[in-house]
Amino acid sequence: MKNIDLRSDTVTLPTPAMRKAMYDAELGDDVMGEDPTVNGLEALAAEKVGKEAALFVPSGTMGNLVSILTHCRRGDEVIVGDQAHIFIFEVGAASVLGGLQVHTVPNEPNGMLDPQSVIDAIRGENIHFPPTGLVCLENTHNKCGGWALTLEQMDSVCLPLKERGIPVHLDGARVFNAAVALEVEVKELARNVDSVMFCLSKGLCAPVGSMVAGREEFIRRARKYRKMVGGGMRQAGVLAAAGIVALTEMVDQLAEDHSNARALAEGLMGIEGIRLEQRHGVQTNMTFLTVVADWITPPELLTALGGEGVKVGYYGKGVFRAVTHHGIEEEDIHLALEAFRRVMKEGVA
Ligand SMILES: Cc1ncc(COP(=O)(O)O)c(C=O)c1O
């Protein structure tokens, strides 16, 4: 039985080209700035996202944290969406480690933040208020169905903030998925943000690593925060080598993940007892569905699918997430749909 793991695109394995590049990588001590492969990856990443410089970090969570610490001073407030990964899934790091207060504004169903709500959340001059230090956007938006924000949407939030001198950080863990779906360059999507974090270790298949990019001076300070939180790695070129392959060879194939996700969603829509959650449709590699059947509970569905070799993620309240990625072929989507149909039809004995 084939294992069809749709829990996340983080389960992707390094490609043969990555393993070879890792084996062959030229190495040095990166904390001393002497790992040529890391330096090469950082230059490449900066170029891809249209920023002056970039920094290799072990994870997206650390990349967001380091960016936030670099932008803000203790006591500042950070404006984020109430469905943001930074708010929900990063263990409160900005508050715990940065001494920052998080101020949420509601995410719209597509992950967008209403520009006026962001402006209204900015603190004015008042002895009682913490200063607003940063606004964070997320693109694609994980909890909002992997939807991609367009250039115009990004700019409608970023430009008024630029006028007010408030920096914007983009949690672009999957910004390459956004760019592929929208048929634009990442550098265009990131043109009006001050910093961007993106992950090499998700749909781009690298085993480890994320990048933070921004102005040279920002990255110089971020490098110090990376050291502070324990992210200074030594012969990290062995990992960065896979990152270079991720950026040079793996971006275009994301389109296949997106079409597989749409095929999965279309198939799921035809199954009684399943409701597709994404009001805006499936645009990138994520499908969110709710089980509305009274003959099978969410834990029963998870177990029964698992018995068929199909793994999906459970988000609570009946909501499941299925993520397509490299290693999931069109044929696997048919197999997964057959498993869903059998399980939903038969229920649980
Ligand atoms: C939108 C978003 N930001 C940040 C992260 C954190 O990345 P990591 O798991 O590498 O810490 C994730 C991980 O899934 C994510 O989906």
The ligand as an SDF file (V2000), in Angstrom:
LIG
                    3D

 16 16  0  0  0  0  0  0  0  0999 V2000
    2.9770   30.6060    7.1350 C   0  0  0  0  0  0  0  0  0  0  0  0
    4.0560   29.9410    7.9180 C   0  0  0  0  0  0  0  0  0  0  0  0
    4.9920   30.6910    8.5110 N   0  0  0  0  0  0  0  0  0  0  0  0
    5.9940   30.1470    9.2120 C   0  0  0  0  0  0  0  0  0  0  0  0
    6.1070   28.7850    9.3450 C   0  0  0  0  0  0  0  0  0  0  0  0
    7.2050   28.2130   10.2030 C   0  0  0  0  0  0  0  0  0  0  0  0
    8.1190   27.4480    9.5320 O   0  0  0  0  0  0  0  0  0  0  0  0
    8.9920   26.3220   10.3040 P   0  0  0  0  0  0  0  0  0  0  0  0
    8.1010   25.1430   10.4310 O   0  0  0  0  0  0  0  0  0  0  0  0
   10.1540   26.1120    9.3900 O   0  0  0  0  0  0  0  0  0  0  0  0
    9.3910   26.8990   11.6150 O   0  0  0  0  0  0  0  0  0  0  0  0
    5.1530   27.9600    8.7510 C   0  0  0  0  0  0  0  0  0  0  0  0
    5.2640   26.4890    8.8920 C   0  0  0  0  0  0  0  0  0  0  0  0
    4.4280   25.7290    8.4680 O   0  0  0  0  0  0  0  0  0  0  0  0
    4.1040   28.5500    8.0190 C   0  0  0  0  0  0  0  0  0  0  0  0
    3.1400   27.8100    7.4550 O   0  0  0  0  0  0  0  0  0  0  0  0
  1  2  1  0
  2  3  1  0
  2 15  2  0
  3  4  2  0
  4  5  1  0
  5  6  1  0
  5 12  2  0
  6  7  1  0
  7  8  1  0
  8  9  2  0
  8 10  1  0
  8 11  1  0
 12 13  1  0
 12 15  1  0
 13 14  2  0
 15 16  1  0
M  END
$$$$
